[in-house]
């Protein structure tokens, strides 16, 4: 990947690399990530930004929905900036204040084990760059609260909580997300459908800032939509798989041992019908497992259902467990190897911090000129 904006990358640390939605089971198309990425026609001046919260160990939903694409984008000429968003993690009601630091390192290790290469992307910790919070405040001052009240995730996460117990960060974190993106002048942002509304808010904020200050410095980012379905909770398939869920039986973590994976798949909620079919409305549990198989095997829903025509649920679960175990084996082994490299994770994050800080400082200086001096247009 050509990283013209970041000359320090030439001296990067060494690294030893090694949609399936549709309500008909015959909604057929082959997953072809390479073709999907090629359609983006990314150029060397494009900047891709994305972040992930260090709330717990990453699971297969994180991998299929985001991390796998992050790795594949390394084969494009675009500039890649990936962030462990620990400020965002503070808004989680389930986040222990003592676990964030260790979670940052655990998540970074997993990202590297999945194939992120510090020589081809910038990987850093959000809180190490003070300009994120600085820009978030500027954007907050120009964002009407009504826009935030309309956010679907705000309504979902605040539902059932008494007003005095709802953290303000749950309401305002889309503004911090906008600051994360705009601080690096990202041209593209990989998102799932649950984050698309926040990206649309970011674009609205760009127009507001540019109009208010009569400038064109901030640019509205484009979305890169995920090409894998949202992975559901193994025990409650009407909910998405989450790192913050108390029970680990609800998710498959990337470094789970084979026996743990088999046990979790075996206990995954299905129904009394043993036929393997895809209907998220009527059979959410089985459909979630079918989606998992299709995503890991990179085949269509139709092909998966045909492959297991005549098989029962137990047989399908066994095959799915085998597939996930074999797919995650290289990640698990690389994570184990990286754990033995004392100081390596810290060195990767420090190197990424230095590169990100150079970009953030330069862009923030120009934004301050716009906001405080009106001297840059």
C-alpha positions as CSV (number, residue, x, y, z in Angstrom):
1,X,0.0,0.0,0.0
2,X,1.3,3.4,-0.9
3,X,1.2,5.7,2.1
4,X,2.3,9.0,0.6
5,X,0.9,11.0,3.6
6,X,2.9,9.1,6.1
7,X,6.6,8.9,5.2
8,X,7.4,7.4,8.6
9,X,5.7,4.2,7.5
10,X,8.7,3.3,5.4
11,X,10.5,2.6,8.7
12,X,7.5,0.6,10.1
13,X,8.1,-2.2,12.6
14,X,8.7,-5.7,11.2
15,X,5.7,-8.0,11.1
16,X,5.6,-11.7,10.3
17,X,2.4,-11.9,8.1
18,X,1.3,-14.9,7.3
19,X,-24.4,-10.2,2.0
20,X,-26.0,-12.3,2.4
21,X,-29.2,-11.0,3.6
22,X,-32.4,-11.7,1.9
23,X,-35.5,-13.3,3.2
24,X,-35.7,-16.0,0.6
25,X,-33.3,-18.9,1.2
26,X,-32.7,-18.8,-2.6
27,X,-31.4,-15.2,-2.5
28,X,-28.2,-16.2,-4.2
29,X,-25.0,-14.5,-4.7
30,X,-21.4,-15.5,-4.2
31,X,-19.4,-13.5,-1.7
32,X,-16.5,-12.0,-3.7
33,X,-14.7,-9.6,-1.4
34,X,-11.9,-8.9,-3.9
35,X,-14.5,-7.9,-6.6
36,X,-16.4,-5.8,-4.1
37,X,-13.2,-3.9,-3.1
38,X,-12.1,-3.5,-6.7
39,X,-15.5,-1.8,-7.4
40,X,-14.5,0.9,-4.9
41,X,-11.7,2.0,-7.3
42,X,-9.7,3.3,-4.4
43,X,-6.8,5.6,-5.2
44,X,-3.5,6.5,-3.4
45,X,-5.0,9.8,-2.2
46,X,-8.0,8.1,-0.6
47,X,-7.9,7.8,3.2
48,X,-9.9,5.0,5.0
49,X,-10.6,5.4,8.7
50,X,-12.3,2.9,11.0
51,X,-12.3,2.1,14.7
52,X,-13.2,-0.7,17.1
53,X,-14.0,-0.5,20.8
54,X,-11.8,-2.4,23.3
55,X,-14.8,-3.5,25.4
56,X,-13.7,-7.2,25.4
57,X,-12.0,-9.8,23.2
58,X,-13.2,-9.5,19.6
59,X,-15.6,-12.2,18.3
60,X,-16.5,-13.6,14.9
61,X,-19.1,-10.9,14.4
62,X,-16.3,-8.3,14.6
63,X,-14.1,-10.3,12.3
64,X,-16.7,-11.0,9.6
65,X,-18.2,-7.5,9.9
66,X,-15.1,-5.4,10.0
67,X,-11.7,-6.9,10.7
68,X,-11.5,-9.2,7.7
69,X,-12.3,-6.3,5.4
70,X,-9.7,-4.1,7.1
71,X,-7.1,-6.7,6.3
72,X,-8.2,-7.1,2.7
73,X,-8.2,-3.3,2.2
74,X,-4.4,-3.5,2.8
75,X,-4.1,-4.7,-0.8
76,X,-5.5,-1.4,-2.2
77,X,-3.5,1.8,-2.8
78,X,-5.5,3.7,-0.2
79,X,-4.1,5.1,3.1
80,X,-5.5,3.1,6.0
81,X,-6.0,4.4,9.5
82,X,-7.3,2.0,12.1
83,X,-8.1,3.1,15.7
84,X,-8.7,1.3,19.0
85,X,-11.4,3.7,20.2
86,X,-11.0,3.6,24.0
87,X,-12.8,6.9,24.6
88,X,-15.9,5.4,23.0
89,X,-15.6,2.4,25.3
90,X,-16.2,4.7,28.3
91,X,-19.8,5.0,27.2
92,X,-20.5,1.3,27.6
93,X,-22.6,0.5,30.6
94,X,-20.8,-2.8,31.0
95,X,-17.2,-1.5,30.8
96,X,-15.1,-2.0,33.8
97,X,-12.9,1.1,34.5
98,X,-9.9,-1.1,35.3
99,X,-10.1,-3.2,32.2
100,X,-9.7,-0.7,29.4
101,X,-5.9,-0.6,29.3
102,X,-5.6,-4.4,29.2
103,X,-8.4,-4.6,26.6
104,X,-6.6,-2.2,24.3
105,X,-3.6,-4.4,24.2
106,X,-5.7,-7.6,23.9
107,X,-7.6,-6.1,21.0
108,X,-4.4,-4.8,19.3
109,X,-2.9,-8.3,19.6
110,X,-6.0,-9.8,18.0
111,X,-6.0,-7.3,15.1
112,X,-2.4,-8.1,14.3
113,X,-3.1,-11.8,14.6
114,X,-5.9,-11.4,12.0
115,X,-3.4,-9.9,9.6
116,X,-3.2,-6.1,10.1
117,X,0.3,-5.1,9.1
118,X,1.8,-2.0,10.7
119,X,3.8,-1.5,7.5
120,X,0.6,-1.1,5.5
121,X,-1.7,0.7,7.9
122,X,-1.6,3.1,10.9
123,X,-2.9,1.4,14.0
124,X,-3.2,3.4,17.2
125,X,-5.0,4.1,20.5
126,X,-7.6,6.9,20.3
127,X,-6.9,8.4,23.7
128,X,-3.2,8.9,22.8
129,X,-4.3,11.6,20.3
130,X,-5.8,14.6,22.2
131,X,-7.1,16.2,19.1
132,X,-10.0,13.6,18.9
133,X,-11.6,15.1,22.0
134,X,-10.7,18.6,21.0
135,X,-12.5,18.4,17.6
136,X,-15.4,16.6,19.2
137,X,-16.1,19.6,21.4
138,X,-16.0,21.9,18.4
139,X,-18.4,19.7,16.5
140,X,-20.6,19.4,19.6
141,X,-21.0,23.2,19.8
142,X,-22.5,23.2,16.3
143,X,-24.7,20.0,16.5
144,X,-28.3,20.5,17.5
145,X,-29.4,18.1,20.2
146,X,-32.5,17.1,18.2
147,X,-30.2,15.4,15.6
148,X,-28.8,13.2,18.4
149,X,-32.2,12.4,19.9
150,X,-33.2,10.9,16.5
151,X,-30.3,8.4,16.5
152,X,-31.6,4.9,16.6
153,X,-28.8,3.6,18.7
154,X,-29.5,6.3,21.3
155,X,-33.1,5.2,21.5
156,X,-32.1,1.6,21.8
157,X,-29.3,2.0,24.4
158,X,-31.2,4.4,26.6
159,X,-34.4,2.4,26.5
160,X,-35.4,1.1,30.0
161,X,-32.9,3.4,31.8
162,X,-34.1,6.2,34.0
163,X,-33.2,9.6,32.7
164,X,-30.9,10.3,35.7
165,X,-29.0,7.1,35.0
166,X,-28.4,7.6,31.2
167,X,-24.8,8.6,30.5
168,X,-24.6,11.7,28.3
169,X,-21.8,9.9,26.4
170,X,-24.4,7.5,24.9
171,X,-26.1,10.5,23.4
172,X,-23.0,12.4,22.2
173,X,-20.8,9.6,21.1
174,X,-21.8,9.9,17.4
175,X,-20.2,13.4,17.5
176,X,-16.9,11.8,18.8
177,X,-17.2,9.3,15.9
178,X,-17.6,12.2,13.5
179,X,-14.5,13.8,15.0
180,X,-12.5,10.6,14.6
181,X,-13.3,10.5,10.9
182,X,-13.0,14.2,10.1
183,X,-9.7,14.7,12.1
184,X,-8.0,12.6,9.4
185,X,-10.0,13.9,6.5
186,X,-11.1,10.3,5.7
187,X,-12.6,9.8,2.3
188,X,-14.1,6.4,3.1
189,X,-15.4,4.7,6.2
190,X,-16.2,1.0,6.5
191,X,-19.5,0.7,8.3
192,X,-22.3,-1.8,9.0
193,X,-25.9,-0.9,8.6
194,X,-26.1,-0.1,12.3
195,X,-23.6,2.7,12.0
196,X,-24.8,4.1,8.6
197,X,-27.1,6.6,10.4
198,X,-24.1,8.0,12.3
199,X,-22.1,8.4,9.1
200,X,-25.0,10.3,7.6
201,X,-24.9,12.5,10.7
202,X,-21.2,13.1,10.1
203,X,-21.9,14.3,6.6
204,X,-24.6,16.6,7.9
205,X,-22.1,18.0,10.5
206,X,-19.6,18.6,7.7
207,X,-22.1,20.7,5.8
208,X,-23.1,22.6,8.9
209,X,-19.4,23.5,9.8
210,X,-18.5,24.4,6.3
211,X,-21.6,26.7,5.9
212,X,-21.2,28.3,9.3
213,X,-17.5,29.1,8.8
214,X,-17.8,29.7,5.1
215,X,-15.1,27.1,4.3
216,X,-14.6,23.8,2.5
217,X,-11.9,22.2,4.6
218,X,-14.0,19.3,5.9
219,X,-15.1,16.8,3.3
220,X,-18.1,14.4,3.6
221,X,-16.8,10.8,3.8
222,X,-18.2,7.9,1.7
223,X,-19.3,4.7,3.2
224,X,-17.9,1.3,2.5
225,X,-20.7,-1.1,3.4
226,X,-20.0,-4.4,4.9
227,X,-20.6,-7.4,2.7
228,X,-21.3,-9.9,5.5
229,X,-24.6,-10.1,7.4
230,X,-24.7,-8.9,11.0
231,X,-23.9,-11.9,13.2
232,X,-26.4,-12.6,15.9
233,X,-26.2,-13.7,19.5
234,X,-25.9,-17.5,19.7
235,X,-28.3,-17.6,22.7
236,X,-30.7,-14.8,21.7
237,X,-30.6,-14.7,17.8
238,X,-33.0,-11.6,17.8
239,X,-30.0,-9.6,19.2
240,X,-26.6,-8.9,17.6
241,X,-23.5,-10.7,18.9
242,X,-21.8,-8.4,21.4
243,X,-18.4,-8.2,23.2
244,X,-20.1,-6.7,26.2
245,X,-22.6,-9.5,26.8
246,X,-22.0,-11.0,30.3
247,X,-22.3,-14.6,29.0
248,X,-19.5,-15.9,26.7
249,X,-21.8,-18.5,25.4
250,X,-23.5,-15.8,23.3
251,X,-20.4,-15.3,21.1
252,X,-17.4,-17.0,19.6
253,X,-14.2,-15.1,20.4
254,X,-11.3,-15.2,17.9
255,X,-9.0,-17.0,20.3
256,X,-11.5,-19.5,21.6
257,X,-10.1,-23.1,21.9
258,X,-11.7,-25.7,19.6
259,X,-13.6,-27.4,22.4
260,X,-15.1,-24.1,23.4
261,X,-16.2,-23.4,19.9
262,X,-17.8,-26.8,19.6
263,X,-19.6,-26.3,22.9
264,X,-20.9,-22.9,22.0
265,X,-22.2,-24.0,18.6
266,X,-23.8,-27.1,20.1
267,X,-25.6,-24.9,22.6
268,X,-26.6,-22.3,20.0
269,X,-30.4,-21.7,20.0
270,X,-32.2,-23.2,17.0
271,X,-35.7,-24.7,16.9
272,X,-37.6,-28.0,16.7
273,X,-37.3,-28.3,12.9
274,X,-34.2,-30.2,12.0
275,X,-34.2,-29.1,8.3
276,X,-31.4,-26.6,7.4
277,X,-33.1,-23.6,5.8
278,X,-32.8,-19.8,5.9
279,X,-35.7,-17.6,7.1
280,X,-34.6,-14.9,9.6
281,X,-38.2,-14.1,10.6
282,X,-39.4,-17.6,11.3
283,X,-36.1,-19.4,12.1
284,X,-33.7,-16.7,13.4
285,X,-31.4,-19.2,15.2
286,X,-30.8,-21.6,12.3
287,X,-30.6,-18.7,9.9
288,X,-27.9,-17.1,12.0
289,X,-25.8,-20.3,11.8
290,X,-26.4,-20.6,8.1
291,X,-25.2,-17.0,7.7
292,X,-22.1,-17.8,9.7
293,X,-21.3,-20.9,7.5
294,X,-21.8,-18.8,4.3
295,X,-19.6,-16.0,5.6
296,X,-16.7,-18.2,6.6
297,X,-16.9,-20.5,3.5
298,X,-17.5,-17.4,1.2
299,X,-20.4,-19.1,-0.5
300,X,-24.0,-18.0,-0.9
301,X,-26.9,-18.8,1.4
302,X,-28.4,-20.9,-1.4
303,X,-25.3,-22.9,-1.8
304,X,-25.1,-23.5,2.0
305,X,-28.7,-24.7,2.2
306,X,-28.1,-27.0,-0.8
307,X,-24.9,-28.4,0.6
308,X,-26.7,-29.4,3.8
309,X,-30.0,-30.6,2.2
310,X,-30.9,-33.8,4.0
311,X,-28.7,-33.0,7.0
312,X,-30.1,-32.4,10.4
313,X,-29.3,-29.6,12.8
314,X,-26.7,-31.6,14.8
315,X,-24.9,-32.5,11.7
316,X,-24.9,-29.0,10.4
317,X,-23.7,-27.6,13.8
318,X,-20.8,-30.1,13.7
319,X,-19.8,-29.0,10.2
320,X,-20.1,-25.3,11.2
321,X,-17.9,-25.9,14.3
322,X,-15.2,-27.6,12.1
323,X,-15.3,-24.7,9.6
324,X,-14.9,-22.0,12.3
325,X,-12.2,-23.9,14.1
326,X,-10.1,-24.3,10.9
327,X,-10.7,-20.7,9.9
328,X,-9.7,-19.3,13.3
329,X,-6.7,-21.6,13.8
330,X,-4.1,-19.3,12.1
331,X,-5.4,-16.3,14.1
332,X,-5.3,-18.3,17.4
333,X,-1.8,-19.5,16.6
334,X,-0.5,-16.1,15.6
335,X,-2.0,-14.5,18.7
336,X,-0.2,-17.1,20.8
337,X,3.1,-16.3,19.1
338,X,2.6,-12.5,19.5
339,X,2.0,-12.9,23.2
340,X,5.5,-14.1,23.6
341,X,7.0,-11.1,21.9
342,X,7.6,-8.9,24.9
343,X,7.0,-5.2,24.1
344,X,5.9,-5.7,20.6
345,X,2.2,-4.6,21.1
346,X,3.4,-1.4,22.8
347,X,5.9,-0.6,20.1
348,X,3.2,-1.0,17.4
349,X,0.8,1.3,19.3
350,X,3.6,3.9,19.9
351,X,4.6,3.8,16.3
352,X,1.0,4.3,15.2
353,X,0.5,7.1,17.7
354,X,3.4,9.0,16.3
355,X,2.1,8.8,12.7
356,X,-1.5,9.6,13.7
357,X,-0.4,12.5,15.8
358,X,1.5,14.1,12.9
359,X,-1.6,14.0,10.8
360,X,-4.0,15.0,13.6
361,X,-1.9,18.0,14.7
362,X,-1.6,19.4,11.2
363,X,-5.3,19.1,10.4
364,X,-6.4,20.3,13.9
365,X,-4.2,23.4,13.4
366,X,-6.1,24.3,10.2
367,X,-9.4,23.6,11.9
368,X,-8.5,25.9,14.7
369,X,-7.6,28.6,12.2
370,X,-11.1,28.3,10.7
371,X,-13.0,28.3,14.0
372,X,-10.9,30.8,16.1
373,X,-9.3,33.1,13.5
374,X,-11.4,32.6,10.3
375,X,-8.1,32.7,8.5
376,X,-8.2,29.4,6.5
377,X,-10.7,28.8,3.8
